[in-house]
Structures are given as structure tokens and as C-alpha cells.
Amino acid sequence: MGAMALFGSQAWAQTSNAASTVKRGEPITLNFSNAEIEAVARTMAIMTGRNVVVDPRVKGTMTLVSDSPMSPARAYNHFLAVLRSMGYAVVQSDGLDKVVPEADAKLIGGGVSATENGAPNTPGNQLVTQIIKLQFENANNLVAVLRPLINPNNPINVNPATNSLVITDYADNLRRLARIVAALDVPNATDVEIIPLKNASATDLAPLVLRLMESTAASPAGGTETGFKTTVVAEPRSNALIVRAANQARLALAINLIDKLDQPVASVNGAAGNIYVVYLKNANATQLATTLRAAMGANAGAGGNAPVATGAAPTAGAGASTLGAGQAASTGGQIQADPTTNSLIITASEPQYRQLRAVIDKLDARRAQVFVESLIAEVSADKAAEFGIQWQGALGNAGDSSIGVLGTNFGAAGSNIISLATQGASGTVSPGKGLNVGVANKTNGIYVLGFLARFLEATGSGNVLSTPNLLTLDNEEAKIVIGQNVPFVTGQFTNTGASSGSVNPFQTIERKDVGLTLKVKPQISENGTVKLTIFQEVSSVLASTVNAANGPTTNKRTIESNVLVEDGAVVVLGGLLQDEYAGSQERVPGLADVPFFGNLFKSEARSRKKTNLMVFLRPVVVRDATATQALSNERYEQMRGTQQSGQPEPSSTLPINEAPVLPNLMLKPGNLLLAPAQ
């Protein structure tokens, strides 16, 4: 079959006529020179039997030349390649081949393939959307690798739910990307490898090996590996290491490193042999020795022997130095405490010592502290009012055989008219508090009190704020007492039959703390909550009973409770909201009910007392030395600022113009110095 050449340098009519003379499927020779894209597309549609539609935004001319005849399919593929180089693409949608700008091709349509080889039946210059499902590698990790290999106008997306890549690009490039993904989507970690140790301790060796493996993972550019990292886990029961590496090479490196580190150390303890001395940093040696002996006894009771590291190579004398469970628990000779140096003396084989040392390192950790701030606020207000009128008078004349007495008599002592009249006769008058208005009548040359009116209103208020603070170790009780040691008479003997009068040969006294007492025992839980066992007492001596015959009376308010508080939170422990009212009235029946004039025949007193008391508490966990120093410095500067603000006003008359002030803190790296006060 002969081939026909098509020339595109003439008008569309010539091209159309030439194309019409060629039968579909015959080989053709292309020779379009600067032909309109739309014209070439129409010619290709006629030659291949496709429905080609050109987007109005596709403009320009193209050159499409072939040296020898080719099939219409190859010619069409050649046409697609030239369009691709010009920034245009052909998208198949609903039986149409749409020629559109390449940037918009991904939005119009096209074939979708989920095969592993990237649209095998699609021409290489055809835009296709490919879905590539990954089995081992994370799809997000491959985006950075594949993005530079894809046309900038075409997208690459990740579906995290199915761990798949969705790529829209030309079919030939998709086949290349599929091969790259297949090479990268491989298992990225080896199986778990268990490496038993003969000499070293798995607990000590695991972090060292992991640190060395991480240091060797640095890339030449100075970065670190971002894929699967080597994992090294210690298994103390069998004294083995569990290793999982990114690949076989990393696994071989880890095994080689472990083999070099797992070497016997014969002279680890020198001439001391199987007797080891462990100096403690934080724990108490006596208490820790008791705890370890109890733990070893329990372990021996369950297994029959003292703990020995499984998998450790037997050493000379190891069996002889290992004490039996009964011997260790009964005599305590395996673990002894030296309180002077706060150290433990352990007699054990090397594997057994390694196990004990691992337990000691966990128990000998720095304990957190708790700073407890307590706030006691008490506001009280007292009001009292008294009003009364009393009068006394004699009925009759001097010399009468009978004389009558008429009057009112209320109150006692300094507020009673008869008591005051008696004191007036003796010359020692001691009236009560407030306004006293009296009238004295002269009878037989003697002035006798005949009328007394009393008016009294008293008010009192108090505002007491106490803030005791305590710093204590976790699970340790602390106590602070601020007050006075007041004596209380508990017994006495008085000899009233002595010739010289009453004799008091002895008196027994008991002294008690009166003031503020705070006892607290904190316990920090794993999530940071603080459990507090609290005892708080506020006591005071009632001022009016200081010189009482039976001893003073004390006011006492006590709270004893267990609470849970978040670190740094404020909690109210308890309180008292008290409102008291008291009233008394003395009156003459009948006469006191007369309006207005009835006040001449009565005496009335009223009082009201309100007390508001609240106790608050705030624990702050201090976990390290830096936090402790920061807290101490803050309170130190707070006290120093208070002292500086309380300096007396300068005076030229008084020679003392300065009050004591705490010295300034000089902070240096690792040191805390006190500078002389300025």
C-alpha cells in the first residue's frame, strides 16, 4: 500500500483535501511546517478516526515532520509529543480527545489506572491519573522523592487512609515512577534479633549501644537518617539485648559493636573481689539495706535462691560467693549499711551485684520536694450596747419608827446602784464602763446615790492573716510551730492551818504551745497530684482570762484532714462562718410596758459577734536543685524588698536612721554568695 505525504504549509483547505485522499489506516508521511494547531488536529482526527476537540485557549503553529511513512497511531503519538513540548496536552474524556493547556489538563478528566506498572495500554504522551498503593514504605516519605520527577503542572497527592499515592502525569513518566516506587517500597526493618550477653549487663549496655548506633547514622551532609531507626531494648531476665535495625547492614554493625563491648572485666573490683561498696547520693543507707534484704528474701522464697543474672557466664568462685536465701534473709550479711559514709557494702557475685546495682540506681534517685503555702484568714467584728435606769428612794421622815424604801435594782458590781451607793459610803466608787449619770441625795448628813442612768456602746474588730510555709521531702512529715509556751496550773497544795497564815508549799505547772501549728506530709503521685496529710491548729489565750484563778482559757481551731491537690493549685481546707447574737433585759413588770416612761423601770443589753475564718493551702512540687534555688531566691528577694520598704524616715534628731536589711544575693555559675549589706 502506498504512502501519502501531507503538507501543512498551505491553507486548511489544502490540508483537508490532501487528507481526504488518504484512506484510514494507510501509512502516512508527515510534513507540517508552521501549520495551525487546529488544522493539524483535524487532520489527525481524520487519519486516526478519533474525535479531536481543540480548546479555544490553544493557539499557535506547530511543525510536524517525519522522514519515512508511519502508521496513523505512530503519527498521532508523534502529534501528542509535539503538543507536549509546546505546553499542551490531550485528555481523553467521554470518547473525545481534548487538546487543552497542560496546566488545566488534570482538572478536565482522563484515564484512571490502579495497576502497578502505570497505565500500560495508554500512549506515553497521554495524561493519566495513576493510583499506586504502598505496602511497606510511608507514602508521605516518597512525595519528596517523586515530586522533582513530575511535571510542575501535574499533581502528586497522598491518601493516608490507604497509604497510596495519586499521581497525574504522562503515561511514559508514570511507568518510570512506578518502577522507582517498586524499588523503594520494600520492608524497611529487619526481624527482631535476640543477642544474649556473656559478661556485660544488658541494662547497662543497651543505652550505650543505642547511642553509638545513632551517632553512626549521620549522613555525609551533616543530617541524620529519617527512616526507620535502630531499636535496642534490654531484657534483664535473660541478660540479653533485643535489636531491630533498618536493614541487614545496620544489624550487622550492631551485632559487631555488641560483641566488642561484651568483654569480661576481671579486675572490675580489684583486690576487693566479690565485696562491693556503693556510695548513695540521696537514699538513706540503713533504710535501703533493709529494703533490699527484704526484697531478696521474698525473691528467694519464691524461687529458692538469691537472684542471679540468667544467661551470665559462670565465673570462678561465683557459686561459693552466692549466699543462700535463708542465710541472706536471716543474717543480713549480704547487704550491710555504713551510716557514717551513707554507703552499702554488698557481698555478691558479679552478675548478682549487677542486678542489685540496677535496683539501687532506681531507688537512689533524687526525691522531689513540696513547698506548702498555708494561708489562715480571720475577720471578726463585735458590737455591744447597754442602756438602763435605776433609782432608789426612802419614804418617811427622820425619827419615824418605820421607813419605806422604793426603787429599781439592775445589774451587778459597777453597774448596780446599791453596789455603787455602798462604795460611795466607804469612799471607793468604781462605776462601770460607758456614760454614767447619777444623782445623790443627802440624808442625815450623808450623800446617798438615789438615781443612776447608764449608756454604753462598744465595738471591736479584728483581721488576722497568717501564712506559715513549709518545704519538705516527698513522703516526709514536716512541722512548724509559731507561738508561745504558756504555763497552765495543773495542781497545787495550800496549808491553811499554819500559824503564819495560808502557806502554798508547791504548785505543778504544765506548759503548752499556744499559737499556730502546721504539720503536713505530702505524697506526690505519678500524674503530679499531691496527696496531703494535714494537721493545722490555731490557738490563742482569751485576754480576759489571763489572770483567772483557775488558769487562762484558750481558743482553739483545729483542722485534720487528707486532701488531693494539683501541683500549684489552691484548695480550701475548711473554715468557720459564725454569727452570734445575745440580748438580756431586766425590768419591772407592768411599769416597763408604759410607753416612753417605761424606760425608767428597765435595763437592757445586746451584743452581736461575727467571725469569718478560712484556711487555704497551696502545694508546689520542687523537683530539682534549679527549681529549689529559684524558689529560695524569690522568697529571699521578697523579704529583702519588704525590709527595704520598711526603712525609717530620715531624722536629724534621732541618731538611728537605718533598719537591718538582708544582704544582696550574688549569683555565680554553680555558686550562691551573700554580698555584704550596703
Stockholm file with secondary structure:
# STOCKHOLM 1.0

chainA/1-678         MGAMALFGSQAWAQTSNAASTVKRGEPITLNFSNAEIEAVARTMAIMTGRNVVVDPRVKGTMTLVSDSPMSPARAYNHFLAVLRSMGYAVVQSDGLDKVVPEADAKLIGGGVSATENGAPNTPGNQLVTQIIKLQFENANNLVAVLRPLINPNNPINVNPATNSLVITDYADNLRRLARIVAALDVPNATDVEIIPLKNASATDLAPLVLRLMESTAASPAGGTETGFKTTVVAEPRSNALIVRAANQARLALAINLIDKLDQPVASVNGAAGNIYVVYLKNANATQLATTLRAAMGANAGAGGNAPVATGAAPTAGAGASTLGAGQAASTGGQIQADPTTNSLIITASEPQYRQLRAVIDKLDARRAQVFVESLIAEVSADKAAEFGIQWQGALGNAGDSSIGVLGTNFGAAGSNIISLATQGASGTVSPGKGLNVGVANKTNGIYVLGFLARFLEATGSGNVLSTPNLLTLDNEEAKIVIGQNVPFVTGQFTNTGASSGSVNPFQTIERKDVGLTLKVKPQISENGTVKLTIFQEVSSVLASTVNAANGPTTNKRTIESNVLVEDGAVVVLGGLLQDEYAGSQERVPGLADVPFFGNLFKSEARSRKKTNLMVFLRPVVVRDATATQALSNERYEQMRGTQQSGQPEPSSTLPINEAPVLPNLMLKPGNLLLAPAQ
#=GR chainA/1-678 SS CCCEEEECSSCHHHHHHHHHTSCTTSCEEEEEEEEEHHHHHHHHHHHHCCCEEECTTCCCEEEEECSSCBCHHHHHHHHHHHHHHTTEEEEEETTEEEEEEHHHHHHHCCEEECCSSSCTTSCTTSEEEEEEECSSSCHHHHHHHHGGGSCTTSCEEEETTTTEEEEEEEHHHHHHHHHHHHHHCSCCSCCCEEEECSSSCHHHHHHHHHHHHHHTTBCTTSCBCCSCCCEEEEETTTTEEEEECSSHHHHHHHHHHHHHHCCCCTTSSGGGTTEEEEECSSSCHHHHHHHHHHHHHHHHHHHSSCCCCTTCCCCTTHHHHSCCHHHHHHHCCSEEEETTTTEEEEECCHHHHHHHHHHHHHHSCCCCEEEEEEEEEEEEEEEEEEEEEEEEEEESCTTCSCCEEEECCCSSGGGCHHHHHHHHHHTCCCCCSSEEEEEEEEETTEEEEEEEEEEEEEEEEEEEEECCEEEEETTCCEEEEEEEEEEEEEEEEEETTCTTSCEEEEEEEEEEEEEEEEEEEEEECTTSCEEEEEEEEEEEECGGGTTCTTCCCEEEEEEEEEEEECTTCCEEEEEEEEEEEEEEEEECTTGGGSTTGGGGGEEEEEEEEEEEEEEEEEEEEECSHHHHHHHHHHHHHHHHHHHHHTCCCCCSSSSCCCCCCCCCEEEETTEEEECCCC
#=GC SS_cons         CCCEEEECSSCHHHHHHHHHTSCTTSCEEEEEEEEEHHHHHHHHHHHHCCCEEECTTCCCEEEEECSSCBCHHHHHHHHHHHHHHTTEEEEEETTEEEEEEHHHHHHHCCEEECCSSSCTTSCTTSEEEEEEECSSSCHHHHHHHHGGGSCTTSCEEEETTTTEEEEEEEHHHHHHHHHHHHHHCSCCSCCCEEEECSSSCHHHHHHHHHHHHHHTTBCTTSCBCCSCCCEEEEETTTTEEEEECSSHHHHHHHHHHHHHHCCCCTTSSGGGTTEEEEECSSSCHHHHHHHHHHHHHHHHHHHSSCCCCTTCCCCTTHHHHSCCHHHHHHHCCSEEEETTTTEEEEECCHHHHHHHHHHHHHHSCCCCEEEEEEEEEEEEEEEEEEEEEEEEEEESCTTCSCCEEEECCCSSGGGCHHHHHHHHHHTCCCCCSSEEEEEEEEETTEEEEEEEEEEEEEEEEEEEEECCEEEEETTCCEEEEEEEEEEEEEEEEEETTCTTSCEEEEEEEEEEEEEEEEEEEEEECTTSCEEEEEEEEEEEECGGGTTCTTCCCEEEEEEEEEEEECTTCCEEEEEEEEEEEEEEEEECTTGGGSTTGGGGGEEEEEEEEEEEEEEEEEEEEECSHHHHHHHHHHHHHHHHHHHHHTCCCCCSSSSCCCCCCCCCEEEETTEEEECCCC
//
